[in-house]
């Protein structure tokens, strides 16, 4: 059994025991979180009805918080000597999926 969940503006395919990386969740390491299910696949049965999925909960436990890869931002204007350099690293959270309940 697996589910498609909405996590941090993205959709992730998860099963019990999987570890996913999502945008930062404001909770402590070791605490539990739940995600809304968008699709549930159980063998040959596929559930996509919003009324049936209202009762489906995907539970997970926060494993760690980390930073994503560094993104270099460079701006350059020709013939003027104008240069600008910035960097960015996104804050991420790793979540281990513990249960999918109906």
Secondary structure as GFF3:
##gff-version 3
##sequence-region A 1 102
A	DSSP	beta_strand	2	7	.	.	.	ID=ss1
A	DSSP	beta_strand	10	14	.	.	.	ID=ss2
A	DSSP	beta_strand	19	23	.	.	.	ID=ss3
A	DSSP	beta_strand	32	42	.	.	.	ID=ss4
A	DSSP	beta_strand	45	47	.	.	.	ID=ss5
A	DSSP	alpha_helix	50	53	.	.	.	ID=ss6
A	DSSP	beta_strand	57	67	.	.	.	ID=ss7
A	DSSP	beta_strand	71	77	.	.	.	ID=ss8
A	DSSP	beta_strand	82	88	.	.	.	ID=ss9
A	DSSP	beta_strand	91	101	.	.	.	ID=ss10
###
